Amino acid sequence: MKDSTKKVAFAGMFVALSIIFTRFLSHTFLIAGMPALRLSFGDLPIILSGIVLGPVYGAFSGVLADLIGFPFNPQGSYFPGFTLSAALSGLLPGLMGIILKRKWTWLSLTIVISITMTITSLILNTLWLNIMGGKAFTVLLPPRIVAALVLIPIYVVIIRLFLKHLTWASDIG
């Protein structure tokens, strides 16, 4: 019971951080007067929840962050595809962590975060934006690639430093 209580508490913390980072601390850059590139650290706590708490808690953290965060600051109409992407942002790192036996090196984190962000942010979220807005996938993709190239190394460094100083991970993982 104690372990599940810790996991729920940390999942709640990761959900809250994701909501704050996504809804209140993101920045959209304009290109030719149009919103083209949004940088947000909202996926960081969800990826971290999957790595630290496992795939199930990671997936639920992503779903809850999307569902709870949406009413606070909706950035368009609700679309369930983004909830699926959020769930995968926590699920995939958790599953890959099991495969890697939680051996988190710089290389393994880079690979896991790159795979996760390629599937969720670059492919799925670009597809959802294409479906919702009608803009061509190929038009939406280049600025999203730039954002991923900026965010992936930042995520790797932050998560690696977090895991390095994490003393309670063995108690809950």
Buried (B, 14 or more C-beta within 10 A) or exposed (E): EEEEEBBEEBBEBBBBBBBBBBBEEBEEEEEEEEEBBBBBBBBBBBBBBBBBBBBBBBBBBBBBBBBBBBEEEEBEEEBEBBBBBBBBBBBBBBBBBEEBEBEBEEEBBBBBBBEBBBBBBBBBBBBBBBEEEEEEEEEBBEBBEBBBEEBBEEBBEBBBEBBEEBEEBEEBB
